[in-house]
Amino acid sequence: MEDETWLTAREAAELTGVSIVTVYSWVRRGHLKVEGLDHRGQKLFRHLDVARAEKATRAKAKRLPIPVAHACH
């Protein structure tokens, strides 16, 4: 598609409020696919794919049990 928005890892991180390390973690875990390279050789991601990766990983984080601190009396 000609009108797709492409993002570098830095732009994807800024857009989603995560670190660049997290963006590459999404790639390693199969949540996000590198779709190409820009003119400087930086990896490019589709905007829609970045949004889907963020949603999928945030949904998983919400399902994780939260440890309860026990007070000692």
PDB file of N, H, CA, C and O in Angstrom:
ATOM      1  N   MET A   1       0.838  -1.193   0.000  1.00  0.00           N
ATOM      2  CA  MET A   1       0.000   0.000   0.000  1.00  0.00           C
ATOM      3  C   MET A   1       0.876   1.248   0.000  1.00  0.00           C
ATOM      4  O   MET A   1       1.858   1.327   0.739  1.00  0.00           O
ATOM      5  N   GLU A   2       0.528   2.188  -0.803  1.00  0.00           N
ATOM      6  H   GLU A   2      -0.269   2.124  -1.403  1.00  0.00           H
ATOM      7  CA  GLU A   2       1.324   3.401  -0.906  1.00  0.00           C
ATOM      8  C   GLU A   2       1.139   4.337   0.285  1.00  0.00           C
ATOM      9  O   GLU A   2       2.054   5.085   0.627  1.00  0.00           O
ATOM     10  N   ASP A   3      -0.021   4.307   0.917  1.00  0.00           N
ATOM     11  H   ASP A   3      -0.765   3.699   0.640  1.00  0.00           H
ATOM     12  CA  ASP A   3      -0.307   5.260   1.984  1.00  0.00           C
ATOM     13  C   ASP A   3      -0.015   4.725   3.382  1.00  0.00           C
ATOM     14  O   ASP A   3      -0.451   5.314   4.371  1.00  0.00           O
ATOM     15  N   GLU A   4       0.709   3.628   3.476  1.00  0.00           N
ATOM     16  H   GLU A   4       1.064   3.150   2.672  1.00  0.00           H
ATOM     17  CA  GLU A   4       1.052   3.081   4.778  1.00  0.00           C
ATOM     18  C   GLU A   4       2.081   3.976   5.469  1.00  0.00           C
ATOM     19  O   GLU A   4       2.896   4.624   4.812  1.00  0.00           O
ATOM     20  N   THR A   5       2.032   4.002   6.793  1.00  0.00           N
ATOM     21  H   THR A   5       1.370   3.476   7.326  1.00  0.00           H
ATOM     22  CA  THR A   5       3.002   4.734   7.578  1.00  0.00           C
ATOM     23  C   THR A   5       4.059   3.760   8.070  1.00  0.00           C
ATOM     24  O   THR A   5       3.742   2.707   8.624  1.00  0.00           O
ATOM     25  N   TRP A   6       5.320   4.122   7.860  1.00  0.00           N
ATOM     26  H   TRP A   6       5.578   4.977   7.410  1.00  0.00           H
ATOM     27  CA  TRP A   6       6.445   3.283   8.263  1.00  0.00           C
ATOM     28  C   TRP A   6       7.180   3.948   9.404  1.00  0.00           C
ATOM     29  O   TRP A   6       7.349   5.167   9.409  1.00  0.00           O
ATOM     30  N   LEU A   7       7.616   3.166  10.366  1.00  0.00           N
ATOM     31  H   LEU A   7       7.479   2.175  10.363  1.00  0.00           H
ATOM     32  CA  LEU A   7       8.294   3.690  11.544  1.00  0.00           C
ATOM     33  C   LEU A   7       9.632   2.995  11.764  1.00  0.00           C
ATOM     34  O   LEU A   7       9.764   1.796  11.516  1.00  0.00           O
ATOM     35  N   THR A   8      10.622   3.753  12.231  1.00  0.00           N
ATOM     36  H   THR A   8      10.514   4.727  12.433  1.00  0.00           H
ATOM     37  CA  THR A   8      11.868   3.144  12.693  1.00  0.00           C
ATOM     38  C   THR A   8      11.612   2.611  14.106  1.00  0.00           C
ATOM     39  O   THR A   8      10.558   2.872  14.685  1.00  0.00           O
ATOM     40  N   ALA A   9      12.556   1.876  14.651  1.00  0.00           N
ATOM     41  H   ALA A   9      13.413   1.663  14.180  1.00  0.00           H
ATOM     42  CA  ALA A   9      12.413   1.354  16.016  1.00  0.00           C
ATOM     43  C   ALA A   9      12.273   2.506  17.009  1.00  0.00           C
ATOM     44  O   ALA A   9      11.470   2.426  17.938  1.00  0.00           O
ATOM     45  N   ARG A  10      13.036   3.559  16.824  1.00  0.00           N
ATOM     46  H   ARG A  10      13.688   3.623  16.069  1.00  0.00           H
ATOM     47  CA  ARG A  10      12.958   4.720  17.725  1.00  0.00           C
ATOM     48  C   ARG A  10      11.569   5.362  17.652  1.00  0.00           C
ATOM     49  O   ARG A  10      10.980   5.690  18.682  1.00  0.00           O
ATOM     50  N   GLU A  11      11.057   5.537  16.457  1.00  0.00           N
ATOM     51  H   GLU A  11      11.535   5.271  15.620  1.00  0.00           H
ATOM     52  CA  GLU A  11       9.732   6.134  16.302  1.00  0.00           C
ATOM     53  C   GLU A  11       8.650   5.226  16.897  1.00  0.00           C
ATOM     54  O   GLU A  11       7.710   5.705  17.531  1.00  0.00           O
ATOM     55  N   ALA A  12       8.789   3.924  16.691  1.00  0.00           N
ATOM     56  H   ALA A  12       9.553   3.534  16.176  1.00  0.00           H
ATOM     57  CA  ALA A  12       7.827   2.972  17.259  1.00  0.00           C
ATOM     58  C   ALA A  12       7.854   3.024  18.778  1.00  0.00           C
ATOM     59  O   ALA A  12       6.809   2.971  19.427  1.00  0.00           O
ATOM     60  N   ALA A  13       9.050   3.128  19.341  1.00  0.00           N
ATOM     61  H   ALA A  13       9.899   3.171  18.814  1.00  0.00           H
ATOM     62  CA  ALA A  13       9.192   3.210  20.793  1.00  0.00           C
ATOM     63  C   ALA A  13       8.557   4.489  21.327  1.00  0.00           C
ATOM     64  O   ALA A  13       7.830   4.453  22.320  1.00  0.00           O
ATOM     65  N   GLU A  14       8.825   5.611  20.680  1.00  0.00           N
ATOM     66  H   GLU A  14       9.415   5.640  19.873  1.00  0.00           H
ATOM     67  CA  GLU A  14       8.253   6.888  21.119  1.00  0.00           C
ATOM     68  C   GLU A  14       6.736   6.879  21.015  1.00  0.00           C
ATOM     69  O   GLU A  14       6.048   7.373  21.908  1.00  0.00           O
ATOM     70  N   LEU A  15       6.215   6.324  19.937  1.00  0.00           N
ATOM     71  H   LEU A  15       6.774   5.923  19.212  1.00  0.00           H
ATOM     72  CA  LEU A  15       4.773   6.270  19.717  1.00  0.00           C
ATOM     73  C   LEU A  15       4.065   5.452  20.789  1.00  0.00           C
ATOM     74  O   LEU A  15       2.986   5.828  21.248  1.00  0.00           O
ATOM     75  N   THR A  16       4.660   4.348  21.184  1.00  0.00           N
ATOM     76  H   THR A  16       5.536   4.042  20.811  1.00  0.00           H
ATOM     77  CA  THR A  16       4.014   3.425  22.110  1.00  0.00           C
ATOM     78  C   THR A  16       4.408   3.642  23.563  1.00  0.00           C
ATOM     79  O   THR A  16       3.821   3.034  24.458  1.00  0.00           O
ATOM     80  N   GLY A  17       5.391   4.498  23.810  1.00  0.00           N
ATOM     81  H   GLY A  17       5.868   4.992  23.083  1.00  0.00           H
ATOM     82  CA  GLY A  17       5.808   4.779  25.173  1.00  0.00           C
ATOM     83  C   GLY A  17       6.645   3.673  25.795  1.00  0.00           C
ATOM     84  O   GLY A  17       6.638   3.490  27.012  1.00  0.00           O
ATOM     85  N   VAL A  18       7.368   2.933  24.954  1.00  0.00           N
ATOM     86  H   VAL A  18       7.373   3.082  23.965  1.00  0.00           H
ATOM     87  CA  VAL A  18       8.247   1.874  25.445  1.00  0.00           C
ATOM     88  C   VAL A  18       9.675   2.175  25.003  1.00  0.00           C
ATOM     89  O   VAL A  18       9.912   3.137  24.272  1.00  0.00           O
ATOM     90  N   SER A  19      10.619   1.361  25.441  1.00  0.00           N
ATOM     91  H   SER A  19      10.427   0.580  26.034  1.00  0.00           H
ATOM     92  CA  SER A  19      12.011   1.553  25.037  1.00  0.00           C
ATOM     93  C   SER A  19      12.262   0.870  23.687  1.00  0.00           C
ATOM     94  O   SER A  19      11.475   0.039  23.235  1.00  0.00           O
ATOM     95  N   ILE A  20      13.358   1.238  23.072  1.00  0.00           N
ATOM     96  H   ILE A  20      13.998   1.913  23.439  1.00  0.00           H
ATOM     97  CA  ILE A  20      13.763   0.594  21.819  1.00  0.00           C
ATOM     98  C   ILE A  20      14.038  -0.892  22.074  1.00  0.00           C
ATOM     99  O   ILE A  20      13.761  -1.739  21.225  1.00  0.00           O
ATOM    100  N   VAL A  21      14.579  -1.190  23.241  1.00  0.00           N
ATOM    101  H   VAL A  21      14.804  -0.502  23.931  1.00  0.00           H
ATOM    102  CA  VAL A  21      14.843  -2.588  23.614  1.00  0.00           C
ATOM    103  C   VAL A  21      13.537  -3.392  23.581  1.00  0.00           C
ATOM    104  O   VAL A  21      13.523  -4.538  23.131  1.00  0.00           O
ATOM    105  N   THR A  22      12.449  -2.792  24.055  1.00  0.00           N
ATOM    106  H   THR A  22      12.461  -1.861  24.420  1.00  0.00           H
ATOM    107  CA  THR A  22      11.149  -3.469  24.037  1.00  0.00           C
ATOM    108  C   THR A  22      10.678  -3.716  22.612  1.00  0.00           C
ATOM    109  O   THR A  22      10.135  -4.780  22.314  1.00  0.00           O
ATOM    110  N   VAL A  23      10.881  -2.747  21.732  1.00  0.00           N
ATOM    111  H   VAL A  23      11.322  -1.883  21.973  1.00  0.00           H
ATOM    112  CA  VAL A  23      10.487  -2.923  20.323  1.00  0.00           C
ATOM    113  C   VAL A  23      11.221  -4.132  19.738  1.00  0.00           C
ATOM    114  O   VAL A  23      10.605  -4.966  19.074  1.00  0.00           O
ATOM    115  N   TYR A  24      12.527  -4.232  19.979  1.00  0.00           N
ATOM    116  H   TYR A  24      13.026  -3.554  20.519  1.00  0.00           H
ATOM    117  CA  TYR A  24      13.276  -5.371  19.452  1.00  0.00           C
ATOM    118  C   TYR A  24      12.913  -6.669  20.167  1.00  0.00           C
ATOM    119  O   TYR A  24      13.069  -7.753  19.604  1.00  0.00           O
ATOM    120  N   SER A  25      12.437  -6.566  21.388  1.00  0.00           N
ATOM    121  H   SER A  25      12.310  -5.686  21.845  1.00  0.00           H
ATOM    122  CA  SER A  25      11.928  -7.745  22.091  1.00  0.00           C
ATOM    123  C   SER A  25      10.669  -8.256  21.394  1.00  0.00           C
ATOM    124  O   SER A  25      10.482  -9.465  21.260  1.00  0.00           O
ATOM    125  N   TRP A  26       9.804  -7.339  20.948  1.00  0.00           N
ATOM    126  H   TRP A  26       9.956  -6.357  21.057  1.00  0.00           H
ATOM    127  CA  TRP A  26       8.609  -7.734  20.202  1.00  0.00           C
ATOM    128  C   TRP A  26       9.008  -8.475  18.934  1.00  0.00           C
ATOM    129  O   TRP A  26       8.359  -9.447  18.549  1.00  0.00           O
ATOM    130  N   VAL A  27      10.076  -8.018  18.286  1.00  0.00           N
ATOM    131  H   VAL A  27      10.603  -7.229  18.599  1.00  0.00           H
ATOM    132  CA  VAL A  27      10.564  -8.677  17.063  1.00  0.00           C
ATOM    133  C   VAL A  27      11.046 -10.091  17.394  1.00  0.00           C
ATOM    134  O   VAL A  27      10.660 -11.053  16.730  1.00  0.00           O
ATOM    135  N   ARG A  28      11.889 -10.215  18.420  1.00  0.00           N
ATOM    136  H   ARG A  28      12.203  -9.434  18.960  1.00  0.00           H
ATOM    137  CA  ARG A  28      12.428 -11.533  18.806  1.00  0.00           C
ATOM    138  C   ARG A  28      11.331 -12.521  19.178  1.00  0.00           C
ATOM    139  O   ARG A  28      11.428 -13.709  18.872  1.00  0.00           O
ATOM    140  N   ARG A  29      10.290 -12.026  19.837  1.00  0.00           N
ATOM    141  H   ARG A  29      10.211 -11.060  20.085  1.00  0.00           H
ATOM    142  CA  ARG A  29       9.211 -12.905  20.288  1.00  0.00           C
ATOM    143  C   ARG A  29       8.141 -13.144  19.224  1.00  0.00           C
ATOM    144  O   ARG A  29       7.174 -13.867  19.466  1.00  0.00           O
ATOM    145  N   GLY A  30       8.313 -12.540  18.051  1.00  0.00           N
ATOM    146  H   GLY A  30       9.099 -11.954  17.855  1.00  0.00           H
ATOM    147  CA  GLY A  30       7.380 -12.779  16.957  1.00  0.00           C
ATOM    148  C   GLY A  30       6.139 -11.907  16.961  1.00  0.00           C
ATOM    149  O   GLY A  30       5.201 -12.173  16.209  1.00  0.00           O
ATOM    150  N   HIS A  31       6.109 -10.868  17.794  1.00  0.00           N
ATOM    151  H   HIS A  31       6.870 -10.652  18.405  1.00  0.00           H
ATOM    152  CA  HIS A  31       4.957  -9.963  17.828  1.00  0.00           C
ATOM    153  C   HIS A  31       5.036  -8.886  16.745  1.00  0.00           C
ATOM    154  O   HIS A  31       4.024  -8.282  16.390  1.00  0.00           O
ATOM    155  N   LEU A  32       6.236  -8.650  16.225  1.00  0.00           N
ATOM    156  H   LEU A  32       7.058  -9.141  16.514  1.00  0.00           H
ATOM    157  CA  LEU A  32       6.452  -7.573  15.266  1.00  0.00           C
ATOM    158  C   LEU A  32       7.451  -8.030  14.217  1.00  0.00           C
ATOM    159  O   LEU A  32       8.459  -8.663  14.533  1.00  0.00           O
ATOM    160  N   LYS A  33       7.159  -7.701  12.963  1.00  0.00           N
ATOM    161  H   LYS A  33       6.341  -7.188  12.706  1.00  0.00           H
ATOM    162  CA  LYS A  33       8.013  -8.123  11.851  1.00  0.00           C
ATOM    163  C   LYS A  33       8.676  -6.902  11.207  1.00  0.00           C
ATOM    164  O   LYS A  33       8.029  -5.885  10.956  1.00  0.00           O
ATOM    165  N   VAL A  34       9.966  -7.026  10.948  1.00  0.00           N
ATOM    166  H   VAL A  34      10.491  -7.852  11.151  1.00  0.00           H
ATOM    167  CA  VAL A  34      10.689  -5.989  10.205  1.00  0.00           C
ATOM    168  C   VAL A  34      10.222  -6.086   8.756  1.00  0.00           C
ATOM    169  O   VAL A  34      10.292  -7.150   8.141  1.00  0.00           O
ATOM    170  N   GLU A  35       9.744  -4.964   8.220  1.00  0.00           N
ATOM    171  H   GLU A  35       9.686  -4.100   8.720  1.00  0.00           H
ATOM    172  CA  GLU A  35       9.173  -4.970   6.869  1.00  0.00           C
ATOM    173  C   GLU A  35      10.094  -4.388   5.808  1.00  0.00           C
ATOM    174  O   GLU A  35       9.819  -4.512   4.614  1.00  0.00           O
ATOM    175  N   GLY A  36      11.188  -3.751   6.231  1.00  0.00           N
ATOM    176  H   GLY A  36      11.411  -3.650   7.201  1.00  0.00           H
ATOM    177  CA  GLY A  36      12.092  -3.174   5.250  1.00  0.00           C
ATOM    178  C   GLY A  36      13.158  -2.349   5.933  1.00  0.00           C
ATOM    179  O   GLY A  36      13.292  -2.360   7.157  1.00  0.00           O
ATOM    180  N   LEU A  37      13.919  -1.627   5.111  1.00  0.00           N
ATOM    181  H   LEU A  37      13.810  -1.619   4.117  1.00  0.00           H
ATOM    182  CA  LEU A  37      14.988  -0.759   5.605  1.00  0.00           C
ATOM    183  C   LEU A  37      14.826   0.618   4.982  1.00  0.00           C
ATOM    184  O   LEU A  37      14.411   0.748   3.831  1.00  0.00           O
ATOM    185  N   ASP A  38      15.158   1.648   5.760  1.00  0.00           N
ATOM    186  H   ASP A  38      15.495   1.542   6.696  1.00  0.00           H
ATOM    187  CA  ASP A  38      15.115   2.995   5.190  1.00  0.00           C
ATOM    188  C   ASP A  38      16.418   3.286   4.451  1.00  0.00           C
ATOM    189  O   ASP A  38      17.264   2.402   4.316  1.00  0.00           O
ATOM    190  N   HIS A  39      16.585   4.512   3.977  1.00  0.00           N
ATOM    191  H   HIS A  39      15.898   5.230   4.087  1.00  0.00           H
ATOM    192  CA  HIS A  39      17.759   4.883   3.193  1.00  0.00           C
ATOM    193  C   HIS A  39      19.062   4.834   3.998  1.00  0.00           C
ATOM    194  O   HIS A  39      20.147   4.841   3.417  1.00  0.00           O
ATOM    195  N   ARG A  40      18.961   4.785   5.345  1.00  0.00           N
ATOM    196  H   ARG A  40      18.080   4.780   5.817  1.00  0.00           H
ATOM    197  CA  ARG A  40      20.145   4.677   6.206  1.00  0.00           C
ATOM    198  C   ARG A  40      20.364   3.256   6.711  1.00  0.00           C
ATOM    199  O   ARG A  40      21.281   3.003   7.492  1.00  0.00           O
ATOM    200  N   GLY A  41      19.525   2.339   6.268  1.00  0.00           N
ATOM    201  H   GLY A  41      18.780   2.544   5.634  1.00  0.00           H
ATOM    202  CA  GLY A  41      19.668   0.951   6.694  1.00  0.00           C
ATOM    203  C   GLY A  41      18.972   0.621   7.997  1.00  0.00           C
ATOM    204  O   GLY A  41      19.148  -0.474   8.532  1.00  0.00           O
ATOM    205  N   GLN A  42      18.172   1.562   8.526  1.00  0.00           N
ATOM    206  H   GLN A  42      18.029   2.452   8.092  1.00  0.00           H
ATOM    207  CA  GLN A  42      17.427   1.300   9.756  1.00  0.00           C
ATOM    208  C   GLN A  42      16.202   0.450   9.452  1.00  0.00           C
ATOM    209  O   GLN A  42      15.544   0.625   8.426  1.00  0.00           O
ATOM    210  N   LYS A  43      15.909  -0.468  10.356  1.00  0.00           N
ATOM    211  H   LYS A  43      16.444  -0.610  11.190  1.00  0.00           H
ATOM    212  CA  LYS A  43      14.757  -1.348  10.184  1.00  0.00           C
ATOM    213  C   LYS A  43      13.469  -0.530  10.227  1.00  0.00           C
ATOM    214  O   LYS A  43      13.344   0.428  10.991  1.00  0.00           O
ATOM    215  N   LEU A  44      12.518  -0.931   9.387  1.00  0.00           N
ATOM    216  H   LEU A  44      12.619  -1.709   8.767  1.00  0.00           H
ATOM    217  CA  LEU A  44      11.226  -0.253   9.325  1.00  0.00           C
ATOM    218  C   LEU A  44      10.101  -1.210   9.679  1.00  0.00           C
ATOM    219  O   LEU A  44      10.136  -2.397   9.353  1.00  0.00           O
ATOM    220  N   PHE A  45       9.096  -0.655  10.360  1.00  0.00           N
ATOM    221  H   PHE A  45       9.068   0.309  10.624  1.00  0.00           H
ATOM    222  CA  PHE A  45       7.928  -1.412  10.794  1.00  0.00           C
ATOM    223  C   PHE A  45       6.674  -0.685  10.328  1.00  0.00           C
ATOM    224  O   PHE A  45       6.642   0.544  10.263  1.00  0.00           O
ATOM    225  N   ARG A  46       5.640  -1.460  10.005  1.00  0.00           N
ATOM    226  H   ARG A  46       5.665  -2.458  10.058  1.00  0.00           H
ATOM    227  CA  ARG A  46       4.360  -0.855   9.643  1.00  0.00           C
ATOM    228  C   ARG A  46       3.703  -0.317  10.913  1.00  0.00           C
ATOM    229  O   ARG A  46       3.714  -0.978  11.952  1.00  0.00           O
ATOM    230  N   HIS A  47       3.136   0.872  10.826  1.00  0.00           N
ATOM    231  H   HIS A  47       3.126   1.408   9.982  1.00  0.00           H
ATOM    232  CA  HIS A  47       2.467   1.506  11.958  1.00  0.00           C
ATOM    233  C   HIS A  47       1.409   0.578  12.549  1.00  0.00           C
ATOM    234  O   HIS A  47       1.341   0.417  13.768  1.00  0.00           O
ATOM    235  N   LEU A  48       0.597  -0.022  11.712  1.00  0.00           N
ATOM    236  H   LEU A  48       0.652   0.109  10.722  1.00  0.00           H
ATOM    237  CA  LEU A  48      -0.466  -0.912  12.173  1.00  0.00           C
ATOM    238  C   LEU A  48       0.107  -2.115  12.922  1.00  0.00           C
ATOM    239  O   LEU A  48      -0.458  -2.543  13.929  1.00  0.00           O
ATOM    240  N   ASP A  49       1.227  -2.664  12.436  1.00  0.00           N
ATOM    241  H   ASP A  49       1.685  -2.316  11.618  1.00  0.00           H
ATOM    242  CA  ASP A  49       1.857  -3.804  13.107  1.00  0.00           C
ATOM    243  C   ASP A  49       2.395  -3.408  14.479  1.00  0.00           C
ATOM    244  O   ASP A  49       2.320  -4.190  15.427  1.00  0.00           O
ATOM    245  N   VAL A  50       2.938  -2.195  14.585  1.00  0.00           N
ATOM    246  H   VAL A  50       2.999  -1.560  13.815  1.00  0.00           H
ATOM    247  CA  VAL A  50       3.440  -1.710  15.875  1.00  0.00           C
ATOM    248  C   VAL A  50       2.277  -1.601  16.864  1.00  0.00           C
ATOM    249  O   VAL A  50       2.399  -2.007  18.020  1.00  0.00           O
ATOM    250  N   ALA A  51       1.156  -1.054  16.408  1.00  0.00           N
ATOM    251  H   ALA A  51       1.057  -0.724  15.469  1.00  0.00           H
ATOM    252  CA  ALA A  51      -0.019  -0.932  17.277  1.00  0.00           C
ATOM    253  C   ALA A  51      -0.511  -2.303  17.730  1.00  0.00           C
ATOM    254  O   ALA A  51      -0.873  -2.482  18.893  1.00  0.00           O
ATOM    255  N   ARG A  52      -0.526  -3.264  16.820  1.00  0.00           N
ATOM    256  H   ARG A  52      -0.232  -3.118  15.875  1.00  0.00           H
ATOM    257  CA  ARG A  52      -0.964  -4.618  17.172  1.00  0.00           C
ATOM    258  C   ARG A  52      -0.009  -5.273  18.170  1.00  0.00           C
ATOM    259  O   ARG A  52      -0.452  -5.946  19.100  1.00  0.00           O
ATOM    260  N   ALA A  53       1.287  -5.081  17.984  1.00  0.00           N
ATOM    261  H   ALA A  53       1.646  -4.534  17.228  1.00  0.00           H
ATOM    262  CA  ALA A  53       2.274  -5.655  18.906  1.00  0.00           C
ATOM    263  C   ALA A  53       2.111  -5.054  20.296  1.00  0.00           C
ATOM    264  O   ALA A  53       2.166  -5.766  21.299  1.00  0.00           O
ATOM    265  N   GLU A  54       1.912  -3.750  20.347  1.00  0.00           N
ATOM    266  H   GLU A  54       1.867  -3.173  19.532  1.00  0.00           H
ATOM    267  CA  GLU A  54       1.721  -3.095  21.644  1.00  0.00           C
ATOM    268  C   GLU A  54       0.466  -3.626  22.324  1.00  0.00           C
ATOM    269  O   GLU A  54       0.489  -3.944  23.513  1.00  0.00           O
ATOM    270  N   LYS A  55      -0.615  -3.722  21.584  1.00  0.00           N
ATOM    271  H   LYS A  55      -0.633  -3.464  20.618  1.00  0.00           H
ATOM    272  CA  LYS A  55      -1.878  -4.197  22.161  1.00  0.00           C
ATOM    273  C   LYS A  55      -1.738  -5.629  22.665  1.00  0.00           C
ATOM    274  O   LYS A  55      -2.210  -5.953  23.755  1.00  0.00           O
ATOM    275  N   ALA A  56      -1.099  -6.479  21.886  1.00  0.00           N
ATOM    276  H   ALA A  56      -0.715  -6.216  21.001  1.00  0.00           H
ATOM    277  CA  ALA A  56      -0.938  -7.889  22.272  1.00  0.00           C
ATOM    278  C   ALA A  56      -0.094  -8.030  23.525  1.00  0.00           C
ATOM    279  O   ALA A  56      -0.427  -8.823  24.406  1.00  0.00           O
ATOM    280  N   THR A  57       0.985  -7.279  23.619  1.00  0.00           N
ATOM    281  H   THR A  57       1.255  -6.635  22.904  1.00  0.00           H
ATOM    282  CA  THR A  57       1.859  -7.418  24.783  1.00  0.00           C
ATOM    283  C   THR A  57       1.270  -6.747  26.005  1.00  0.00           C
ATOM    284  O   THR A  57       1.475  -7.225  27.121  1.00  0.00           O
ATOM    285  N   ARG A  58       0.546  -5.659  25.831  1.00  0.00           N
ATOM    286  H   ARG A  58       0.379  -5.271  24.924  1.00  0.00           H
ATOM    287  CA  ARG A  58      -0.094  -5.011  26.981  1.00  0.00           C
ATOM    288  C   ARG A  58      -1.233  -5.872  27.506  1.00  0.00           C
ATOM    289  O   ARG A  58      -1.460  -5.922  28.715  1.00  0.00           O
ATOM    290  N   ALA A  59      -1.950  -6.547  26.622  1.00  0.00           N
ATOM    291  H   ALA A  59      -1.766  -6.507  25.640  1.00  0.00           H
ATOM    292  CA  ALA A  59      -3.036  -7.436  27.052  1.00  0.00           C
ATOM    293  C   ALA A  59      -2.472  -8.591  27.871  1.00  0.00           C
ATOM    294  O   ALA A  59      -3.071  -8.993  28.868  1.00  0.00           O
ATOM    295  N   LYS A  60      -1.334  -9.123  27.462  1.00  0.00           N
ATOM    296  H   LYS A  60      -0.848  -8.796  26.652  1.00  0.00           H
ATOM    297  CA  LYS A  60      -0.690 -10.202  28.220  1.00  0.00           C
ATOM    298  C   LYS A  60      -0.252  -9.707  29.585  1.00  0.00           C
ATOM    299  O   LYS A  60      -0.391 -10.424  30.576  1.00  0.00           O
ATOM    300  N   ALA A  61       0.277  -8.489  29.653  1.00  0.00           N
ATOM    301  H   ALA A  61       0.391  -7.907  28.848  1.00  0.00           H
ATOM    302  CA  ALA A  61       0.748  -7.937  30.923  1.00  0.00           C
ATOM    303  C   ALA A  61      -0.410  -7.775  31.905  1.00  0.00           C
ATOM    304  O   ALA A  61      -0.230  -7.957  33.109  1.00  0.00           O
ATOM    305  N   LYS A  62      -1.581  -7.438  31.407  1.00  0.00           N
ATOM    306  H   LYS A  62      -1.727  -7.289  30.429  1.00  0.00           H
ATOM    307  CA  LYS A  62      -2.745  -7.261  32.276  1.00  0.00           C
ATOM    308  C   LYS A  62      -3.214  -8.588  32.867  1.00  0.00           C
ATOM    309  O   LYS A  62      -3.794  -8.609  33.952  1.00  0.00           O
ATOM    310  N   ARG A  63      -2.972  -9.684  32.172  1.00  0.00           N
ATOM    311  H   ARG A  63      -2.501  -9.667  31.290  1.00  0.00           H
ATOM    312  CA  ARG A  63      -3.433 -10.992  32.638  1.00  0.00           C
ATOM    313  C   ARG A  63      -2.491 -11.628  33.651  1.00  0.00           C
ATOM    314  O   ARG A  63      -2.860 -12.601  34.309  1.00  0.00           O
ATOM    315  N   LEU A  64      -1.282 -11.095  33.786  1.00  0.00           N
ATOM    316  H   LEU A  64      -0.982 -10.305  33.251  1.00  0.00           H
ATOM    317  CA  LEU A  64      -0.337 -11.674  34.733  1.00  0.00           C
ATOM    318  C   LEU A  64      -0.786 -11.422  36.160  1.00  0.00           C
ATOM    319  O   LEU A  64      -1.234 -10.317  36.467  1.00  0.00           O
ATOM    320  N   PRO A  65      -0.681 -12.412  37.050  1.00  0.00           N
ATOM    321  CA  PRO A  65      -1.064 -12.194  38.424  1.00  0.00           C
ATOM    322  C   PRO A  65      -0.118 -11.210  39.109  1.00  0.00           C
ATOM    323  O   PRO A  65       1.085 -11.197  38.850  1.00  0.00           O
ATOM    324  N   ILE A  66      -0.676 -10.407  39.966  1.00  0.00           N
ATOM    325  H   ILE A  66      -1.654 -10.418  40.175  1.00  0.00           H
ATOM    326  CA  ILE A  66       0.117  -9.431  40.711  1.00  0.00           C
ATOM    327  C   ILE A  66       0.435 -10.028  42.077  1.00  0.00           C
ATOM    328  O   ILE A  66      -0.474 -10.424  42.806  1.00  0.00           O
ATOM    329  N   PRO A  67       1.717 -10.097  42.430  1.00  0.00           N
ATOM    330  CA  PRO A  67       2.063 -10.644  43.735  1.00  0.00           C
ATOM    331  C   PRO A  67       1.509  -9.767  44.864  1.00  0.00           C
ATOM    332  O   PRO A  67       1.534  -8.539  44.781  1.00  0.00           O
ATOM    333  N   VAL A  68       1.020 -10.407  45.895  1.00  0.00           N
ATOM    334  H   VAL A  68       1.000 -11.405  45.962  1.00  0.00           H
ATOM    335  CA  VAL A  68       0.471  -9.701  47.039  1.00  0.00           C
ATOM    336  C   VAL A  68       1.499  -9.708  48.150  1.00  0.00           C
ATOM    337  O   VAL A  68       2.025 -10.755  48.527  1.00  0.00           O
ATOM    338  N   ALA A  69       1.777  -8.522  48.669  1.00  0.00           N
ATOM    339  H   ALA A  69       1.350  -7.671  48.363  1.00  0.00           H
ATOM    340  CA  ALA A  69       2.731  -8.411  49.779  1.00  0.00           C
ATOM    341  C   ALA A  69       2.002  -8.769  51.064  1.00  0.00           C
ATOM    342  O   ALA A  69       0.920  -8.249  51.337  1.00  0.00           O
ATOM    343  N   HIS A  70       2.587  -9.641  51.840  1.00  0.00           N
ATOM    344  H   HIS A  70       3.466 -10.063  51.619  1.00  0.00           H
ATOM    345  CA  HIS A  70       2.007 -10.041  53.118  1.00  0.00           C
ATOM    346  C   HIS A  70       2.674  -9.275  54.243  1.00  0.00           C
ATOM    347  O   HIS A  70       3.898  -9.270  54.372  1.00  0.00           O
ATOM    348  N   ALA A  71       1.860  -8.635  55.046  1.00  0.00           N
ATOM    349  H   ALA A  71       0.865  -8.639  54.941  1.00  0.00           H
ATOM    350  CA  ALA A  71       2.397  -7.876  56.181  1.00  0.00           C
ATOM    351  C   ALA A  71       2.672  -8.817  57.328  1.00  0.00           C
ATOM    352  O   ALA A  71       1.857  -9.691  57.625  1.00  0.00           O
ATOM    353  N   CYS A  72       3.792  -8.655  57.968  1.00  0.00           N
ATOM    354  H   CYS A  72       4.454  -7.946  57.727  1.00  0.00           H
ATOM    355  CA  CYS A  72       4.139  -9.477  59.123  1.00  0.00           C
ATOM    356  C   CYS A  72       3.743  -8.723  60.378  1.00  0.00           C
ATOM    357  O   CYS A  72       4.131  -7.571  60.566  1.00  0.00           O
ATOM    358  N   HIS A  73       2.970  -9.373  61.236  1.00  0.00           N
ATOM    359  H   HIS A  73       2.654 -10.310  61.083  1.00  0.00           H
ATOM    360  CA  HIS A  73       2.528  -8.742  62.491  1.00  0.00           C
ATOM    361  C   HIS A  73       3.194  -9.371  63.654  1.00  0.00           C
ATOM    362  O   HIS A  73       2.951  -8.976  64.794  1.00  0.00           O
TER     363      HIS A  73
END
